[in-house]
Amino acid sequence: MTSGAGRSISDLAASGTPYSQLVPDWTQLHARAVERYEDGAARLPDDPDARQRQLTRMGNAACAAGLAELMSGVDGSAWFARAAERYRQSWEHAPLESWGRPIGAIKARLLAGDWDGAAADARWALEVGAAESVSPVSRYAAALACAVLGDWDDVRVHAGYARTHDTFPSEVADALAFVAAEDVVGYVEAVEAVLESFENRDVYLEDMPVADTVLVLQALAARRGMAPPELESELLP
């Protein structure tokens, strides 16, 4: 079932269309994401501020293309690599506290199964101060980075910091903390809550209805030596 010609997932959700009818046409969404990426690349400005914003949009589009391929049963690693590169390139002239860029880069590498690339971007996130900022989002970036690098004590510290802030989704920080503690029961409850939060959304980044954070958490849990739970959802491959 497709989302309807010319109508986005968020448009349909806003119109009251039931969630069960929002199953997208992944081929159409992939083509749309690729078009956005290529359009951005063709119009990349020289002005530093405009350039960093355009690079971020390109990163989002590349990640969307990778997710569409992943949901179609195709290897999206090439698009995830492009996403990570664009997010990292956008950092130099980004506003302060733009921690979504390092987070996006690390997540894209993990979605691609590129652990070496994820480790490089994790070290970069820590080098630019993710562990020192008072922002809960920065500490989430630090927790992700430390999880990739296997620094589990630091994961607990940073996830614990993020989970105490009302502005940050506690279930995500909880899941990371439980992975660090190798608490299987706690992790299962937390990752199921993360998935439920995605299923209850009306809007998705780049109109791409995929629970990408769940995929990242599952990869980290497996890397920790835990047996991640089998989850079923229209938002997962």
N, C-alpha and C positions, 0 to 999 in steps of 0.2 A: 504494500500500500504506500503510495507516495504522499508527499505533503501538499500536492496540488500545483498545477502549472502557475508559475508566477507568484506563488504565495509561500512565504517563509514559515518555518516552524513557529517562530514567535508570533507571527501574524495570526496563524491558526489558533494558537493557544490563547491569544488575546480575544479571539472571537468566541471563545467558549467551547472549541472543539475538544472532545474528550481525549485524554492522553493516549488511549489505545488506538486512536486514529492518526497519531502524529508520527507513525513510522515513516522515515524519509526515504527518498530515492538517493542512495549513496552516490551513484554515478553522477546525478545532477548536482549534488552538493560538492562533489570532488571537482567537477568542471568549473563550478562557480568559484571555489576557493583558488584554483589554479589561475583563473582569469584575474582575480583580485591581486594575486601575487605578481603576476606578469605585468599587470597595469601599474602596480607600485614600482616595480623595477624599471619600467620604461619612463617613469616620471620622478625619479629620485632627485630631490632638489639639493642644491649646494649649501643653502642656509643651514647651519648646524641644528637649530631647534626644529625646523621643518623636516630635516633629514632624519633626526632621531625618531620623530613621530611616524614618519613614513616607514622606517625600518621596523618599528614595532608593529605597524599594521601588516607589513610583509611577513613578520614572524608569526603573527596570529593566523594569517591566511595559509602559510606553509604548514603550520600545525594542524589547521583544519583539513588541509588536503591529506596529510598523513593519517589523521583520524578516520577520514572517509575511506581511505584505502584499507586501514586496519579493520574497519567494520565490514568491508566487502571481502575480507579474507585475503587481502593482498599485503605484501610487505611494504609498509609506509616509511621505512627507515630513511630513504633519501630525502623525503619531505621533512621529516623530523630533524634531520641534520641541518637542512636549510633554516628551519625555524630557530634552532639553537644558535646558529651563526648570526642570524639577523638580530635576535634578542641581545646577544653579546655586543654586536656592533653598535646597537642603539644606546648602550650604557654611557659612553663617553660624554655625550652632551645631554643626557637625560636629567630631569629635575631630581633634586635630592629625594632620597627615600623611595626611589623607583624600584622597589624590590621585586616587583612582578617580572622584571627582565631576567634576573638570575634564576628565579623560581621557574619561569618558562623554559629557560635553557636546560636546566637540570631535568625537568619533567620530560622535555622532548627527547633528551638523550636516553632516559629510562624507557620511554615508550618505544624507542627504536631498538632497545636491548643493547645499547652501546655503553657498556660500563666504563670503558677507558675514557670515552668522551664525557660521561657523567662525572667521573672523578676529576677530570681537568676543569670542568665548569664548577664543580663543588669547591675545589681549591680556590678558584677565582672568586666565587661568592664570599668565601671567608676572607680572602685578601682585601676585598673592597669594603669589609666591615659589617657583614651581616650579623655576626655574633656580638657586635658592640652596640648596635643601635637599640633604642628603647621601643621601637615599633614592634608590635606582635607579628606583623608580616615579615619583618626582617628576621625575627627569631624563627619563624617557620622556614624561611630560606636557610638559616643556619642549621636547623634540625634536619632538613632534607639533605643538606650538604654533608653533615656529619654522619648521617645514615649511609649515604653512598660510600663514604670513606671508612665506615666501620667504627667510628668513634661513638660507641653507644652510650657512654656516660654523658657525653656532651649532648647527645640527642635528648636524653631525659631532661637535662637542664633547660634546653631551649624550648622543647615541646611543653614543659611545665610552665615556662614563662608565657608562652602564647596562649595556653588554655585558660589562664587566669584573666584574660581580657575579654570583655563582652563583645567587642567588635570583631573577634576572630572566631570562626566556627570550631567550637570545642571538640567536636567529634573527630575532626582531622588531627588536631594535636593529640587527642587521646589515643588515636590509632598509632601514631608514631611513637608515643610513649610506651604503649603496650608492646610494639615490635621491639623497642630497645630493651624492655624488661623480659622479653620472651614469654609474655603472658598471653597464651593462645586464646583462652576464654574471653579475656578483656578485649583482645584484638578483634575477635569475631564480632562481638557486640558493637564495637566502635566502627568497623568497616561497613557493617550492615547499616549503621546509622548514616554514614557518609553516602552510601548508595541511595538510601531513602531520601536524603536531602537533594540529591540530583534528580530523582524521579519526581519530586514535588516542585521542581523549578518551572517557571513559565518562560524563562529566557536563558539561552545558552550562548557562550562565547562563540562568535562567528556563526551563530545559528546551527551549531553542530551538537546535536543531542547525544553526547557520549560522556560517560562517567570517567573521565580521564584520571582524576585523582584516585579513584578506586584502583585503576589499573596500575598506577604508580605505587600505591600502598601494597598491593598484592606482590609486585615485583620485589619490593624491599623486604616484605615478610619472607618470601621464598629465599632471598639472598641471606637472610638472618638464619636460615635453617629451619624455619617454621613451615608447617604445611598450611598454606592459605586456604580458606574455605572456598568451596565451589559456589559461586554466586550466579544467579540467573536474572537477567534483566534485558529489556530492549535497548538499554543504554550500554551494554557490554558486547564485545565480539562473540 
